[in-house]
Amino acid sequence: MKVSYHGHSVVKIEVNGTRIIIDPFITGNGTTDLHADDVKVDVILLTHGHNDHVGDTIQLAKKNDALVVAPFELATYLGWKGVNTHPMHIGGAHEFEFGRVKFTQAFHGSSYTEEDTKQIIYTGMPAGILFTAGGKTLYHAGDTALFSDMKLIGEQNDIEIAFLPIGDNFTMGPEDALLAAKWIKAKKVIPIHYNTFPVIEQDAVLFAKNVEPSTGIVLNPGDEIEI
C-alpha cells in the first residue's frame, strides 16, 4: 500500500491498482502540491462535510467516474449533485473490492457551506476512517477533538499509520494529539490539518519529535511512504 500526504488533510492511497483519495481539498488549499485537473482517482473517502474536506469531490468524482464513500447524510447530499456514492455511518464497516472501510467517531461538526446562497447544509455526523487492505490498517482521524474511545480504536486495531490533526482551534492541538497517539499505538503517526490557515499554524517537526511510543513522521506535501 502506497500512502502519500498532500497538505491539510489530503491523503492518497494506492493499493492493487486502485487510486483512493481522502478529503480532497485541493482548489484553494495553499499547502497542497496537487492540481485538481491532474488528479486521477477511483475512490474518494470523506470524513465529514466541511468545505475544506469535501473540497473538489464533486469535480473529481464526475471527471473520473469515481465512487464517493461518506457518512449517510453527506453521501445523500452529494448524490443529489449527481455523484455516485456509497453511504455509511459511524461504527459501520464495508468490504469493497479495494479494501475494508470502517467509520469511527470524531468529535467535530459537519456541514457544507454554499457561499452563493449563504446556506449551511447539515451533513450528518463527522467521522474518522479505518482503511484496511493487504493486512495493513490506516487510520485517518478526520477533524476531531481528543476523546477517550481512541483507546478502544488502538486496542481493537493493529494500526500501521495514523493521520492525526494537530492544528488546534478547530481540532486537537499538539498536546492532545500526543495523547491520542499514545492511545492509538500506531507504528507511525503523521500530523495533518495544520499550517493551512494562520489560526492553525503549528510546529509539526516538534510534534513528531515528541510522539511516544509511536514514531512520529512529518510528510511534506507530495511525500510518499509504503506500508
C-alpha positions in Angstrom: 0.0 0.0 0.0 1.5 3.3 -1.1 0.4 6.3 1.0 1.1 10.0 0.3 0.2 13.3 2.0 -0.8 16.4 0.1 -1.4 19.2 2.6 -4.2 20.0 5.1 -6.0 16.6 5.5 -5.5 15.3 2.0 -4.2 11.7 1.9 -3.8 9.5 -1.2 -3.6 5.7 -1.1 -2.7 3.3 -4.0 -3.5 -0.3 -3.4 -3.7 -3.1 -6.0 -4.1 -0.5 -8.8 -6.9 1.4 -7.1 -6.3 5.1 -6.5 -8.0 6.4 -3.4 -8.0 10.0 -2.0 -9.3 11.1 1.4 -10.8 14.6 1.9 -9.6 16.1 -1.4 -9.4 19.8 -0.5 -7.2 20.9 -3.5 -8.6 24.1 -5.0 -8.0 26.9 -2.5 -5.5 24.8 -0.5 -2.3 26.8 -0.3 -0.4 23.9 1.2 -1.1 21.2 -1.4 1.1 20.1 -4.3 -1.8 18.8 -6.3 -3.8 20.4 -9.1 -7.4 19.2 -9.3 -7.3 18.9 -13.1 -4.4 16.5 -12.9 -5.8 14.1 -10.2 -6.7 10.6 -11.3 -8.8 8.8 -8.7 -11.1 5.8 -8.5 -12.4 6.2 -4.9 -13.0 9.2 -2.7 -13.3 8.8 1.1 -14.8 11.7 3.1 -14.7 12.2 6.8 -17.2 15.0 7.0 -18.9 17.8 5.1 -16.9 20.9 5.8 -15.8 22.6 2.6 -12.1 22.2 3.4 -12.6 18.4 3.4 -15.2 17.9 0.7 -13.1 20.2 -1.5 -13.0 19.1 -5.1 -15.0 15.9 -4.6 -17.8 16.7 -7.0 -15.5 17.7 -9.8 -13.2 14.7 -9.3 -15.9 12.2 -8.9 -17.7 13.2 -12.1 -14.5 13.6 -14.1 -13.1 10.2 -13.0 -16.4 8.3 -12.6 -15.2 7.8 -9.0 -17.1 6.2 -6.1 -17.6 8.5 -3.1 -17.8 6.8 0.3 -19.1 9.1 3.0 -21.4 9.3 6.1 -25.0 8.9 5.1 -26.2 12.5 5.1 -23.2 13.7 3.2 -23.4 10.9 0.7 -27.1 11.7 0.2 -26.3 15.4 -0.4 -23.5 14.5 -2.9 -25.8 12.0 -4.6 -28.3 14.9 -5.3 -25.4 16.6 -7.0 -25.0 13.7 -9.5 -22.2 11.8 -7.7 -22.0 8.0 -7.4 -22.0 7.4 -3.6 -21.9 4.6 -1.1 -23.4 5.8 2.2 -22.1 4.5 5.5 -22.1 5.6 9.1 -20.2 5.5 12.4 -19.4 2.1 13.6 -20.2 0.5 10.3 -17.8 -1.3 8.0 -17.9 -2.5 4.4 -15.7 -4.7 2.4 -15.1 -3.2 -1.0 -13.0 -4.8 -3.8 -10.2 -2.3 -3.0 -10.3 -2.8 0.8 -12.3 -2.5 4.0 -13.6 0.8 5.2 -14.9 1.5 8.7 -16.1 4.8 10.0 -15.2 5.8 13.6 -16.3 8.5 15.9 -14.9 12.0 15.6 -15.9 14.9 17.8 -16.4 17.9 15.5 -19.1 19.4 13.2 -20.2 18.5 9.7 -21.9 20.9 7.3 -21.4 22.2 3.8 -21.5 25.9 3.3 -22.9 27.2 0.0 -21.4 30.6 -0.3 -23.6 31.9 -3.1 -26.8 31.4 -1.2 -25.4 31.8 2.2 -26.8 28.4 3.3 -25.2 25.9 5.7 -26.3 22.4 4.7 -26.2 19.8 7.6 -24.3 16.8 6.5 -24.7 14.4 9.5 -22.0 13.3 12.0 -18.3 13.7 11.4 -16.2 10.6 11.3 -12.7 9.1 11.2 -11.8 6.3 8.8 -10.1 3.0 9.3 -8.9 1.6 5.9 -7.6 -1.9 5.7 -6.1 -3.7 2.7 -3.4 -6.4 2.4 -3.4 -6.9 6.1 -2.4 -3.3 6.8 -4.6 -0.7 8.5 -4.5 3.1 8.1 -6.4 5.4 10.5 -7.4 8.9 9.3 -8.9 10.6 12.3 -10.6 13.4 10.3 -11.2 16.6 12.2 -11.7 15.8 15.9 -11.1 16.7 19.5 -9.4 14.2 21.7 -11.8 11.5 23.0 -11.2 8.6 25.3 -12.6 6.0 22.9 -9.4 6.5 20.9 -8.0 3.9 23.4 -10.5 1.4 22.0 -9.5 2.2 18.4 -5.9 1.4 19.4 -6.9 -1.7 21.3 -9.1 -3.2 18.6 -6.9 -2.4 15.6 -3.3 -3.0 14.7 -2.7 0.4 13.1 0.3 0.8 10.8 -0.1 4.5 10.3 -2.3 7.2 11.8 -3.0 10.7 10.5 -3.9 13.0 13.4 -4.9 16.7 13.3 -2.7 19.0 15.3 -3.8 22.5 14.2 -5.8 23.4 17.4 -8.6 25.9 17.3 -10.9 23.7 15.2 -9.4 20.3 16.2 -7.0 18.8 18.7 -3.9 20.8 19.3 -0.4 19.2 19.6 -0.7 18.3 23.3 -4.0 16.4 22.9 -2.8 14.8 19.7 0.3 13.4 21.5 -2.1 11.7 24.0 -4.2 10.4 21.1 -1.0 9.0 19.5 -0.2 7.2 22.7 -3.7 5.7 22.9 -3.9 4.7 19.3 -0.5 2.9 19.3 0.1 3.2 15.6 3.5 2.3 14.3 3.8 5.6 12.5 2.0 8.9 13.4 1.7 11.7 10.8 0.4 15.2 11.7 -2.3 16.7 9.4 -4.7 19.7 9.4 -2.1 22.4 10.3 -0.5 25.5 8.6 -3.2 25.8 6.0 -4.5 29.0 7.7 -2.8 31.3 10.2 -5.1 30.2 13.0 -3.9 26.6 12.8 -0.1 27.2 12.4 1.9 24.6 14.3 5.4 23.1 14.6 4.9 19.7 13.0 8.5 18.7 13.4 8.4 19.3 17.2 5.1 17.3 17.4 6.6 14.4 15.5 9.7 14.5 17.7 7.6 14.3 20.9 5.4 11.4 19.7 5.8 8.4 22.1 5.8 5.4 21.9 5.0 5.6 18.2 7.3 7.0 15.6 6.3 10.5 14.5 6.9 11.4 10.9 6.4 14.7 9.1 5.4 14.3 5.5 5.7 17.3 3.3 3.1 17.7 0.5 3.9 15.1 -2.1 5.9 12.8 0.2 5.1 9.1 -0.1 5.7 6.1 2.1 4.9 2.4 1.7 3.3 0.3 4.4 
